[in-house]
Amino acid sequence: MIKSEKSGPLPSAKEAMQKLAAAEAERASEEQRRQAIADQGNKALIEKLSQPSGVSEEDAISRAVTIIEGAIRNGLTEIQVYRFPNSLCTDRGRAINQLEQGWETTLTGVPNEIFEFWKKHLRDRGYKIRAQIVEFPDGVPGDVGLILKWS
């Protein structure tokens, strides 16, 4: 390595490129570790959301009242009551994204439970429910939101 009086040890261009490559490799390795942890967390979340929630009907009604009253206090006529990965739809959200009739038949797990709760307790009271894709990572459908509306 050549020493310069003004700048201290001055690496060669080759040494600079080697350091850059090593730093990039370390960043890539760290990103792979983070992605593996995120993938593991997502897999666990999807597994959990695919199962029955275990929420009693009484608790579900109490939660619905709290959500609706809070939204009304804030001047809202609709509110997103649930957001979930599109992998909880049998078609990964295609029917929802295309606004197809019968989209609700693609729901599984907790989202289906919420839809059934709406049918049983809220529909006859004039509430509407809709689903929409709420995120498009890299231009493809991502998470789905269930929106409750009362206007």
CYANA upper distance limits for C-alpha pairs under 8 A (distance plus 0.5 A):
  1 MET  CA      9 PRO  CA      7.26
  1 MET  CA     10 LEU  CA      7.03
  1 MET  CA     11 PRO  CA      6.36
  1 MET  CA     12 SER  CA      7.35
  2 ILE  CA      9 PRO  CA      6.80
  2 ILE  CA     10 LEU  CA      6.26
  2 ILE  CA     11 PRO  CA      7.54
  2 ILE  CA     12 SER  CA      8.35
  3 LYS  CA      7 SER  CA      8.31
  3 LYS  CA      8 GLY  CA      6.20
  3 LYS  CA      9 PRO  CA      5.09
  3 LYS  CA     10 LEU  CA      6.26
  4 SER  CA      8 GLY  CA      5.73
  4 SER  CA      9 PRO  CA      6.74
  4 SER  CA     10 LEU  CA      6.93
 11 PRO  CA     15 GLU  CA      6.22
 11 PRO  CA     16 ALA  CA      6.61
 12 SER  CA     16 ALA  CA      6.70
 13 ALA  CA     17 MET  CA      6.71
 14 LYS  CA     18 GLN  CA      6.75
 15 GLU  CA     19 LYS  CA      6.70
 16 ALA  CA     20 LEU  CA      6.65
 17 MET  CA     21 ALA  CA      6.56
 18 GLN  CA     22 ALA  CA      6.65
 19 LYS  CA     23 ALA  CA      6.64
 20 LEU  CA     24 GLU  CA      6.62
 21 ALA  CA     25 ALA  CA      6.57
 22 ALA  CA     26 GLU  CA      6.72
 23 ALA  CA     27 ARG  CA      6.75
 24 GLU  CA     28 ALA  CA      6.61
 25 ALA  CA     29 SER  CA      6.58
 26 GLU  CA     30 GLU  CA      6.63
 27 ARG  CA     31 GLU  CA      6.63
 28 ALA  CA     32 GLN  CA      6.69
 29 SER  CA     33 ARG  CA      6.83
 30 GLU  CA     34 ARG  CA      6.74
 31 GLU  CA     35 GLN  CA      6.53
 32 GLN  CA     36 ALA  CA      6.59
 33 ARG  CA     37 ILE  CA      6.85
 34 ARG  CA     38 ALA  CA      6.67
 35 GLN  CA     39 ASP  CA      6.45
 36 ALA  CA     40 GLN  CA      6.65
 37 ILE  CA     41 GLY  CA      6.71
 38 ALA  CA     42 ASN  CA      6.54
 39 ASP  CA     43 LYS  CA      6.56
 40 GLN  CA     44 ALA  CA      6.78
 41 GLY  CA     45 LEU  CA      6.63
 42 ASN  CA     46 ILE  CA      6.59
 43 LYS  CA     47 GLU  CA      6.64
 44 ALA  CA     48 LYS  CA      6.65
 45 LEU  CA     49 LEU  CA      6.59
 46 ILE  CA     50 SER  CA      6.46
 46 ILE  CA     85 PRO  CA      8.04
 46 ILE  CA     87 SER  CA      8.20
 46 ILE  CA     88 LEU  CA      7.73
 47 GLU  CA     51 GLN  CA      7.27
 49 LEU  CA     53 SER  CA      7.71
 49 LEU  CA     88 LEU  CA      8.29
 49 LEU  CA    109 GLY  CA      6.20
 49 LEU  CA    110 VAL  CA      5.99
 50 SER  CA     88 LEU  CA      7.39
 50 SER  CA    108 THR  CA      6.97
 50 SER  CA    109 GLY  CA      4.52
 50 SER  CA    110 VAL  CA      6.83
 51 GLN  CA    109 GLY  CA      5.86
 51 GLN  CA    110 VAL  CA      7.38
 52 PRO  CA    109 GLY  CA      6.56
 52 PRO  CA    110 VAL  CA      6.64
 52 PRO  CA    113 GLU  CA      8.05
 53 SER  CA    109 GLY  CA      8.42
 53 SER  CA    110 VAL  CA      6.52
 53 SER  CA    113 GLU  CA      8.48
 55 VAL  CA     59 ASP  CA      6.72
 55 VAL  CA     60 ALA  CA      6.84
 56 SER  CA     60 ALA  CA      6.64
 57 GLU  CA     61 ILE  CA      6.67
 58 GLU  CA     62 SER  CA      6.79
 59 ASP  CA     63 ARG  CA      6.59
 60 ALA  CA     64 ALA  CA      6.63
 61 ILE  CA     65 VAL  CA      6.70
 62 SER  CA     66 THR  CA      6.78
 63 ARG  CA     67 ILE  CA      6.66
 64 ALA  CA     68 ILE  CA      6.55
 65 VAL  CA     69 GLU  CA      6.43
 66 THR  CA     70 GLY  CA      6.49
 67 ILE  CA     71 ALA  CA      6.70
 67 ILE  CA     81 VAL  CA      8.12
 68 ILE  CA     72 ILE  CA      6.67
 68 ILE  CA     79 ILE  CA      8.38
 69 GLU  CA     73 ARG  CA      6.68
 70 GLY  CA     74 ASN  CA      6.93
 71 ALA  CA     75 GLY  CA      6.91
 71 ALA  CA     76 LEU  CA      5.69
 71 ALA  CA     77 THR  CA      7.74
 71 ALA  CA     78 GLU  CA      7.83
 71 ALA  CA     79 ILE  CA      7.23
 72 ILE  CA     76 LEU  CA      5.81
 72 ILE  CA     77 THR  CA      7.28
 77 THR  CA    149 LYS  CA      6.40
 77 THR  CA    150 TRP  CA      6.12
 77 THR  CA    151 SER  CA      6.00
 78 GLU  CA    147 ILE  CA      7.16
 78 GLU  CA    148 LEU  CA      5.93
 78 GLU  CA    149 LYS  CA      4.57
 78 GLU  CA    150 TRP  CA      6.71
 78 GLU  CA    151 SER  CA      7.96
 79 ILE  CA    147 ILE  CA      5.94
 79 ILE  CA    148 LEU  CA      5.96
 79 ILE  CA    149 LYS  CA      7.11
 80 GLN  CA    145 GLY  CA      6.73
 80 GLN  CA    146 LEU  CA      6.09
 80 GLN  CA    147 ILE  CA      4.63
 80 GLN  CA    148 LEU  CA      6.74
 81 VAL  CA    145 GLY  CA      7.97
 81 VAL  CA    146 LEU  CA      6.28
 81 VAL  CA    147 ILE  CA      6.22
 81 VAL  CA    148 LEU  CA      7.00
 82 TYR  CA    111 PRO  CA      8.13
 82 TYR  CA    145 GLY  CA      6.15
 82 TYR  CA    146 LEU  CA      5.70
 82 TYR  CA    147 ILE  CA      7.81
 83 ARG  CA    143 ASP  CA      7.07
 83 ARG  CA    144 VAL  CA      6.05
 83 ARG  CA    145 GLY  CA      4.85
 83 ARG  CA    146 LEU  CA      6.88
 84 PHE  CA     88 LEU  CA      7.74
 84 PHE  CA    111 PRO  CA      8.06
 84 PHE  CA    143 ASP  CA      5.94
 84 PHE  CA    144 VAL  CA      5.89
 84 PHE  CA    145 GLY  CA      7.06
 85 PRO  CA    142 GLY  CA      7.00
 85 PRO  CA    143 ASP  CA      4.97
 85 PRO  CA    144 VAL  CA      6.65
 86 ASN  CA     92 ARG  CA      5.22
 86 ASN  CA     93 GLY  CA      5.71
 86 ASN  CA    141 PRO  CA      7.94
 86 ASN  CA    142 GLY  CA      6.25
 86 ASN  CA    143 ASP  CA      5.71
 86 ASN  CA    144 VAL  CA      6.30
 87 SER  CA     91 ASP  CA      8.18
 87 SER  CA     92 ARG  CA      5.36
 87 SER  CA     93 GLY  CA      7.94
 88 LEU  CA     92 ARG  CA      7.34
 88 LEU  CA    107 LEU  CA      6.83
 88 LEU  CA    108 THR  CA      6.07
 88 LEU  CA    109 GLY  CA      7.43
 88 LEU  CA    111 PRO  CA      8.12
 89 CYS  CA     93 GLY  CA      6.11
 89 CYS  CA    106 THR  CA      5.46
 89 CYS  CA    107 LEU  CA      5.19
 89 CYS  CA    108 THR  CA      6.46
 90 THR  CA    106 THR  CA      5.42
 90 THR  CA    107 LEU  CA      7.08
 90 THR  CA    108 THR  CA      7.70
 91 ASP  CA     95 ALA  CA      7.59
 91 ASP  CA    106 THR  CA      6.96
 92 ARG  CA    141 PRO  CA      8.49
 93 GLY  CA     97 ASN  CA      6.55
 93 GLY  CA    106 THR  CA      8.33
 93 GLY  CA    133 ILE  CA      7.81
 93 GLY  CA    141 PRO  CA      7.42
 93 GLY  CA    142 GLY  CA      8.40
 93 GLY  CA    144 VAL  CA      7.76
 94 ARG  CA     98 GLN  CA      6.60
 94 ARG  CA    141 PRO  CA      8.29
 95 ALA  CA     99 LEU  CA      6.46
 95 ALA  CA    100 GLU  CA      5.59
 95 ALA  CA    101 GLN  CA      8.27
 95 ALA  CA    102 GLY  CA      8.30
 95 ALA  CA    103 TRP  CA      5.66
 95 ALA  CA    106 THR  CA      8.23
 96 ILE  CA    100 GLU  CA      6.80
 96 ILE  CA    103 TRP  CA      6.02
 96 ILE  CA    131 ALA  CA      6.80
 96 ILE  CA    132 GLN  CA      6.40
 96 ILE  CA    133 ILE  CA      7.45
 97 ASN  CA    132 GLN  CA      6.94
 97 ASN  CA    133 ILE  CA      6.53
 97 ASN  CA    141 PRO  CA      7.82
 99 LEU  CA    103 TRP  CA      7.85
102 GLY  CA    106 THR  CA      8.34
103 TRP  CA    107 LEU  CA      8.10
104 GLU  CA    112 ASN  CA      8.06
104 GLU  CA    115 PHE  CA      8.01
107 LEU  CA    111 PRO  CA      6.50
107 LEU  CA    112 ASN  CA      5.45
108 THR  CA    112 ASN  CA      5.45
108 THR  CA    113 GLU  CA      8.30
109 GLY  CA    113 GLU  CA      6.91
110 VAL  CA    114 ILE  CA      6.74
111 PRO  CA    115 PHE  CA      6.81
111 PRO  CA    146 LEU  CA      8.44
112 ASN  CA    116 GLU  CA      6.63
113 GLU  CA    117 PHE  CA      6.64
114 ILE  CA    118 TRP  CA      6.77
115 PHE  CA    119 LYS  CA      6.84
115 PHE  CA    129 ILE  CA      8.33
116 GLU  CA    120 LYS  CA      6.65
117 PHE  CA    121 HIS  CA      6.36
117 PHE  CA    122 LEU  CA      7.85
118 TRP  CA    122 LEU  CA      5.23
118 TRP  CA    123 ARG  CA      6.28
118 TRP  CA    127 TYR  CA      8.47
118 TRP  CA    129 ILE  CA      7.94
119 LYS  CA    123 ARG  CA      5.67
119 LYS  CA    124 ASP  CA      8.15
120 LYS  CA    124 ASP  CA      8.37
121 HIS  CA    125 ARG  CA      7.94
122 LEU  CA    126 GLY  CA      7.23
122 LEU  CA    127 TYR  CA      5.99
122 LEU  CA    128 LYS  CA      8.36
123 ARG  CA    127 TYR  CA      5.58
123 ARG  CA    128 LYS  CA      6.83
126 GLY  CA    150 TRP  CA      7.15
127 TYR  CA    148 LEU  CA      7.31
127 TYR  CA    149 LYS  CA      6.21
127 TYR  CA    150 TRP  CA      5.34
128 LYS  CA    148 LEU  CA      6.33
128 LYS  CA    149 LYS  CA      5.55
128 LYS  CA    150 TRP  CA      6.80
129 ILE  CA    146 LEU  CA      7.35
129 ILE  CA    147 ILE  CA      6.09
129 ILE  CA    148 LEU  CA      5.16
129 ILE  CA    149 LYS  CA      6.64
130 ARG  CA    146 LEU  CA      6.31
130 ARG  CA    147 ILE  CA      5.81
130 ARG  CA    148 LEU  CA      7.26
131 ALA  CA    144 VAL  CA      7.13
131 ALA  CA    145 GLY  CA      6.06
131 ALA  CA    146 LEU  CA      5.07
131 ALA  CA    147 ILE  CA      6.62
132 GLN  CA    144 VAL  CA      6.08
132 GLN  CA    145 GLY  CA      5.97
132 GLN  CA    146 LEU  CA      7.30
132 GLN  CA    147 ILE  CA      8.43
133 ILE  CA    141 PRO  CA      6.72
133 ILE  CA    142 GLY  CA      6.96
133 ILE  CA    143 ASP  CA      6.37
133 ILE  CA    144 VAL  CA      4.92
133 ILE  CA    145 GLY  CA      6.73
134 VAL  CA    142 GLY  CA      7.55
134 VAL  CA    143 ASP  CA      6.23
134 VAL  CA    144 VAL  CA      6.00
134 VAL  CA    145 GLY  CA      6.45
135 GLU  CA    141 PRO  CA      6.93
135 GLU  CA    142 GLY  CA      5.57
135 GLU  CA    143 ASP  CA      6.02
135 GLU  CA    144 VAL  CA      7.92
136 PHE  CA    140 VAL  CA      5.49
136 PHE  CA    141 PRO  CA      5.23
136 PHE  CA    142 GLY  CA      5.63
136 PHE  CA    143 ASP  CA      8.22
137 PRO  CA    141 PRO  CA      7.38
137 PRO  CA    142 GLY  CA      6.66
